[in-house]
Amino acid sequence: MLNAITLLLLFQLAGEAIALLLALPVPGPVIGMGLLFATLALRSGVPAELRSTAQNLLQHLSLLFVPAGVGVMLHARRMADEWLPLVVALVASTFLTIAITALVLRALDVHEEEERR
């Protein structure tokens, strides 16, 4: 488990370093996750230890939202002052996510049908 957590943290560190060095507008952990995905795709699978560790982390994912909840409570006054831009951003991003997901699923479905023929 320690090796798998170390691997995850190293990929996050690599992502942070790339984001900082290249001044990218993408968070380092997202870049690290992309690097990890590419590495696992090239290896054609996920090692058992990494799979087990990731499952354990996902089981306790709700605990990672506690700091965000505390942050919301600390900035409740500011959120009340800026509720309209927040609501617009939430609704727009939700709609955009649903639309992009639908387009991707449609494209994948068409691609799968073509492969079946």
C-alpha positions in Angstrom: 0.0 0.0 0.0 2.8 2.4 0.8 4.4 1.8 -2.6 1.1 2.6 -4.3 0.5 5.8 -2.3 4.1 6.8 -3.1 3.4 6.2 -6.8 0.2 8.3 -6.7 2.0 11.1 -4.9 5.0 11.0 -7.3 2.6 11.4 -10.2 0.9 14.3 -8.5 4.3 15.9 -7.8 5.2 15.5 -11.5 2.0 17.1 -12.5 2.6 20.0 -10.1 6.1 20.5 -11.4 5.0 20.5 -15.0 2.1 22.9 -14.3 4.5 25.2 -12.4 7.4 25.1 -14.9 5.2 25.5 -18.0 2.8 28.0 -16.3 -0.1 25.9 -17.4 -3.7 27.0 -16.4 -4.4 23.3 -15.5 -4.0 22.1 -11.9 -1.0 19.9 -11.2 -3.0 17.0 -9.9 -5.0 16.9 -13.1 -1.8 16.7 -15.2 -0.5 14.1 -12.8 -3.6 12.0 -13.2 -3.3 12.3 -17.0 0.3 11.1 -16.8 -0.7 8.2 -14.5 -3.5 7.2 -17.0 -1.1 7.3 -19.9 1.4 5.2 -18.0 -1.2 2.6 -17.0 -2.6 2.6 -20.6 0.9 1.8 -21.9 1.4 -0.9 -19.3 -2.0 -2.4 -20.4 -3.4 -2.5 -16.9 -3.4 -1.5 -13.3 -1.2 -3.3 -10.8 -3.1 -5.1 -8.1 -1.5 -3.1 -5.3 -2.4 0.2 -6.9 -6.0 -1.0 -7.6 -6.5 -2.0 -4.0 -5.1 1.3 -2.7 -7.2 3.3 -5.1 -10.3 1.4 -4.0 -9.5 2.1 -0.3 -9.0 5.8 -1.1 -12.3 6.0 -3.0 -14.2 4.4 -0.1 -13.1 7.3 2.1 -13.5 10.0 -0.6 -16.2 11.8 1.4 -13.7 12.7 4.0 -11.8 14.7 1.4 -14.8 17.0 1.1 -14.7 18.1 4.8 -12.0 20.8 4.2 -14.1 22.2 1.3 -17.2 22.3 3.5 -15.2 24.1 6.2 -14.0 26.6 3.5 -17.6 27.2 2.4 -18.6 27.9 6.0 -15.7 30.3 6.5 -16.6 32.2 3.4 -20.4 32.1 3.8 -20.8 35.9 3.9 -18.8 36.3 0.7 -20.8 33.5 -1.0 -24.0 35.3 0.1 -22.8 38.5 -1.5 -21.8 36.8 -4.8 -24.6 34.2 -5.0 -25.7 35.1 -8.6 -22.3 34.5 -10.3 -21.9 31.3 -8.3 -25.3 30.0 -9.4 -24.7 30.9 -13.0 -21.3 29.2 -13.0 -22.8 26.1 -11.4 -25.7 25.8 -13.8 -23.6 26.6 -16.8 -20.8 24.1 -15.9 -23.4 21.4 -15.1 -25.1 22.0 -18.5 -21.8 22.0 -20.3 -20.7 18.8 -18.6 -23.9 17.0 -19.4 -23.8 18.2 -23.1 -20.1 17.2 -23.6 -20.7 13.8 -21.9 -23.7 13.2 -24.2 -21.6 14.1 -27.3 -18.8 11.8 -26.2 -21.1 8.9 -25.5 -22.8 9.4 -28.9 -19.4 9.5 -30.7 -18.3 6.3 -28.8 -21.6 4.6 -29.7 -21.2 5.4 -33.4 -17.6 4.2 -33.2 -18.7 0.9 -31.5 -21.4 0.3 -34.1 -18.9 0.8 -36.9 -16.5 -1.7 -35.3 -19.3 -4.3 -35.1 -19.9 -4.1 -38.9 
